[in-house]
């Protein structure tokens, strides 16, 4: 059968194709291997745990756990992975992606993570948070509770709707740690407009202040190490933040009152202005939590009256300040 001399015979093409696929599989395997190592180490550091601590939780030797974290495991069994998920205090979603990254399959259907991982031990505080979740759910705007590390304790449906298009990530999902999401998730810029100047730099400035106030905090130190491994974010942290603060002032880093732009997944909204409102209460202060709500403005061309079919958003028209008289018709 005739063929192009420069291309070779069909057998040659088949061999070339097989070699190319083998090379691609090898490259994908190398990437997967690195992700396996990263997901364990990063989660351990987020919790402020050493390899000795994890080994004690798993009831195995430190050497054995070190091999797990280096990927030197003959077989990742369900038992090993479920033990890891428990030891690393993973949510149901995090356990799902642990299985997907490690063995490319779902966890056993009988497994469910304890949804109370981040709930306080005090019964009164737990009851308060349960009621506070109902309060947040009644708000039509994206709202979430975070601690000083930006770990997210609660979100409402409007928040989940805003970030519904965000793809899975082992450590930087918006409802796990908001700072990590803003800095490291590849989809963050698709939701957060003016991503670098409006979101990354102000949050890095806040992070620098938090780290200076608690330099021994393992969660903050873990984020700092991750920033250092990202050349772009490290440059922003070392040089961009000081320049930005000298230009705009320290108050510009405050979240409360800041005006940003987000891109809503509902095409009727699209890019929309939002004001960030940070607030707390006596009980939230005791738990080290702050509530952040994104107050979305009505976009140009949006229908007047309640906006329906947007996953919980109901923007009431005609609201006014009580101190401001109604316009005379």
C-alpha positions in Angstrom: 0.0 0.0 0.0 1.5 3.3 -1.0 2.4 5.8 1.7 4.3 9.0 2.2 8.0 8.3 2.6 8.3 11.0 5.2 5.5 9.5 7.2 6.3 5.8 7.0 4.1 2.7 6.7 0.9 2.1 8.6 2.9 -0.2 11.0 5.3 2.6 11.6 2.4 5.0 12.2 0.9 2.6 14.6 4.2 2.2 16.5 4.6 6.0 16.5 1.1 6.4 17.8 1.7 3.9 20.5 4.9 5.6 21.5 3.2 8.9 21.6 0.3 7.6 23.7 2.8 5.9 26.0 4.7 9.1 26.4 1.4 11.0 27.2 0.4 8.3 29.7 3.8 8.5 31.3 3.5 12.3 31.6 0.0 12.1 33.0 1.2 9.4 35.4 4.0 11.7 36.6 1.5 14.6 37.1 -0.9 12.3 39.0 2.0 11.0 41.2 2.9 14.6 42.2 -0.7 15.4 42.9 -0.9 12.4 45.2 2.0 13.6 47.2 0.8 17.2 47.3 -2.7 16.4 48.5 -1.5 14.5 51.5 1.2 16.9 52.5 -0.8 20.1 52.0 -3.8 18.8 53.9 -1.5 17.7 56.8 0.1 21.1 56.9 -3.3 22.8 56.8 -4.2 21.0 60.0 -0.8 21.9 61.6 0.2 18.2 61.9 3.6 16.6 61.6 4.2 13.2 60.0 4.5 11.8 63.5 1.1 13.2 64.4 -0.5 11.6 61.3 1.3 8.3 62.0 -0.1 8.3 65.5 -3.7 8.9 64.2 -3.3 6.1 61.7 -1.7 3.8 64.3 1.2 3.1 61.9 4.9 3.8 62.1 6.3 7.2 61.1 8.4 5.5 58.4 5.3 3.8 57.0 3.4 7.1 56.8 6.4 8.8 55.3 6.2 6.2 52.5 2.5 6.9 52.1 3.2 10.6 51.7 6.0 9.9 49.2 3.7 7.7 47.2 5.6 4.5 48.0 2.5 2.4 48.4 2.0 -1.0 46.7 -1.8 -0.6 46.6 -4.1 2.1 47.8 -7.0 0.1 49.3 -10.3 1.6 50.3 -9.3 0.9 53.9 -6.1 2.9 53.7 -7.8 5.8 51.9 -10.8 5.9 54.3 -8.3 5.9 57.2 -6.5 8.8 55.6 -9.7 10.7 55.1 -10.6 10.3 58.8 -7.1 11.2 60.0 -6.9 14.3 57.8 -10.4 15.4 58.9 -11.7 15.5 55.3 -15.2 16.5 54.4 -17.2 14.2 52.1 -16.2 16.3 49.1 -12.5 16.2 50.0 -12.7 12.4 50.5 -14.3 12.1 47.1 -11.4 13.9 45.4 -8.9 12.0 47.5 -10.2 8.8 45.9 -10.4 10.3 42.5 -6.8 11.5 42.6 -5.4 8.4 44.3 -7.2 5.6 42.5 -9.5 7.3 40.0 -12.7 6.0 41.5 -15.4 7.1 44.0 -15.3 6.3 47.7 -17.5 3.4 48.8 -21.2 4.5 48.8 -21.6 3.5 52.5 -19.0 6.1 53.6 -20.1 9.5 54.8 -17.9 12.1 56.4 -18.9 13.6 59.7 -20.5 16.9 58.7 -19.5 18.3 62.1 -15.8 18.4 61.5 -15.6 22.1 62.0 -18.4 22.6 64.5 -17.3 23.6 68.0 -17.5 21.2 70.9 -19.6 23.5 73.0 -23.3 22.5 72.7 -24.5 26.1 73.0 -22.2 27.2 70.2 -23.2 24.3 68.0 -26.9 25.1 68.4 -26.2 28.8 67.7 -24.4 27.9 64.4 -27.2 25.6 63.4 -29.7 28.5 63.8 -27.2 30.9 62.2 -27.1 28.7 59.2 -30.9 29.1 58.8 -30.5 32.9 59.1 -27.8 32.9 56.4 -30.0 30.7 54.1 -32.7 33.3 54.3 -30.4 36.0 52.8 -30.6 36.3 49.0 -26.9 37.2 48.6 -23.8 35.0 48.8 -22.8 34.7 52.4 -20.2 32.6 54.3 -18.5 32.3 57.7 -14.7 32.2 57.9 -12.1 32.0 60.7 -8.8 33.8 60.9 -7.2 31.3 58.4 -10.1 31.9 55.9 -11.3 28.3 56.6 -15.0 28.3 55.6 -17.3 27.1 58.4 -20.7 27.8 56.7 -22.1 28.9 53.3 -25.6 29.6 52.0 -27.2 28.5 48.8 -26.5 31.8 47.1 -22.8 31.4 47.8 -22.9 27.8 46.3 -24.8 29.2 43.3 -22.2 31.9 42.6 -19.3 29.3 42.6 -21.2 26.5 41.0 -19.0 26.4 37.9 -15.8 26.1 39.9 -14.0 22.8 39.1 -12.8 20.4 41.9 -9.5 21.1 43.5 -7.8 19.2 46.3 -7.2 22.1 48.7 -8.5 25.4 47.2 -12.3 25.0 46.9 -14.2 28.2 47.8 -16.2 26.5 50.5 -13.1 24.9 52.1 -10.7 27.8 52.3 -11.6 31.1 50.6 -8.0 32.6 50.6 -6.6 29.5 49.0 -9.4 29.6 46.4 -8.7 33.2 45.5 -4.9 32.7 45.3 -4.5 29.2 43.8 -7.7 27.9 42.1 -7.4 28.1 38.3 -11.1 29.0 38.0 -11.0 31.9 40.5 -10.5 34.6 37.8 -13.5 33.3 36.0 -15.8 34.3 38.9 -13.9 37.1 40.5 -13.4 40.0 38.1 -10.2 42.0 38.2 -8.8 39.0 39.9 -5.3 40.1 40.7 -5.7 43.8 41.7 -9.1 43.6 43.3 -9.0 40.2 45.0 -5.5 38.7 45.3 -3.5 41.7 46.4 -6.0 42.9 49.1 -6.3 39.4 50.5 -2.6 38.9 50.5 -2.3 42.2 52.4 -4.7 40.9 55.0 -2.9 37.6 55.1 0.4 39.3 55.8 -1.2 41.1 58.7 -2.7 37.9 60.1 0.6 36.1 59.8 2.5 38.9 61.5 0.1 38.7 64.4 0.3 34.9 64.7 3.6 33.8 63.2 3.4 30.3 64.8 -0.1 29.5 63.5 0.4 26.3 61.5 -2.5 27.0 59.1 -1.2 30.4 58.2 2.3 29.1 57.8 1.1 26.4 55.5 -0.5 29.0 53.3 2.7 31.1 53.4 4.7 28.0 52.2 2.3 27.5 49.4 2.6 31.2 48.4 6.4 30.8 48.3 6.1 27.8 45.9 4.1 29.9 43.5 6.5 32.4 41.8 3.6 34.7 40.7 2.0 34.9 44.2 5.4 35.1 45.9 6.3 38.2 43.8 2.8 39.7 44.6 3.4 39.0 48.3 6.9 40.4 48.5 6.7 43.3 46.2 3.1 43.9 45.0 1.5 44.2 48.5 4.0 46.8 49.9 3.6 48.9 46.8 -0.2 48.6 46.8 -0.4 49.5 50.5 1.9 52.5 50.0 -0.4 53.7 47.2 -3.8 52.9 48.6 -3.2 52.9 52.4 -3.7 50.1 54.9 -7.5 50.7 55.1 -7.8 49.6 51.4 -7.1 46.0 52.5 -10.2 45.9 54.7 -12.9 43.6 53.4 -15.8 45.4 55.1 -17.3 48.0 52.6 -15.0 47.0 49.8 -16.6 47.1 46.3 -15.7 44.4 43.9 -17.1 42.7 40.8 -18.1 39.1 40.4 -19.3 37.2 37.3 -22.6 35.4 38.1 -23.2 32.1 36.3 -26.7 33.2 35.4 -26.3 35.1 32.0 -28.9 37.6 33.1 -26.5 38.8 35.7 -23.1 38.4 34.2 -20.5 40.7 35.7 -22.2 42.5 38.6 -20.9 44.9 41.2 -20.9 43.7 44.8 -20.2 45.3 48.1 -18.5 43.1 50.8 -20.1 43.4 54.2 -18.1 41.8 57.1 -19.9 41.4 60.4 -19.8 39.4 63.5 -21.6 38.9 66.8 -20.6 38.0 70.4 -21.1 34.3 69.8 -19.3 34.4 66.5 -16.4 36.3 68.1 -16.1 33.6 70.8 -15.8 31.0 68.0 -13.3 33.2 66.0 -15.7 33.5 63.1 -16.6 36.4 60.8 -19.5 36.5 58.3 -18.9 38.0 54.9 -21.8 38.8 52.6 -21.5 39.9 49.0 -24.3 42.4 48.3 -25.0 42.2 44.6 -26.3 45.2 42.7 -29.0 44.8 40.1 -27.2 44.4 36.7 -27.9 46.6 33.7 -30.8 45.2 31.8 -32.0 42.9 34.6 -35.8 42.6 34.9 -37.4 44.7 37.5 -39.0 43.1 40.5 -37.9 39.8 42.0 -35.3 38.0 40.0 -36.2 34.3 39.9 -34.5 31.2 38.8 -31.1 32.3 40.0 -30.6 29.7 42.7 -31.8 31.7 45.7 -31.3 35.3 44.6 -34.4 37.4 45.1 -33.5 41.1 44.7 -36.3 43.2 46.0 -36.8 46.5 44.1 -38.1 49.6 45.8 -36.2 49.2 49.1 -35.1 52.4 50.7 -33.5 53.9 53.8 -36.1 54.8 56.4 -34.4 58.1 57.0 -34.8 59.1 53.3 -38.3 60.3 52.3 -39.9 58.6 49.4 -39.9 60.7 46.2 -43.0 62.6 45.5 -44.9 61.2 42.5 
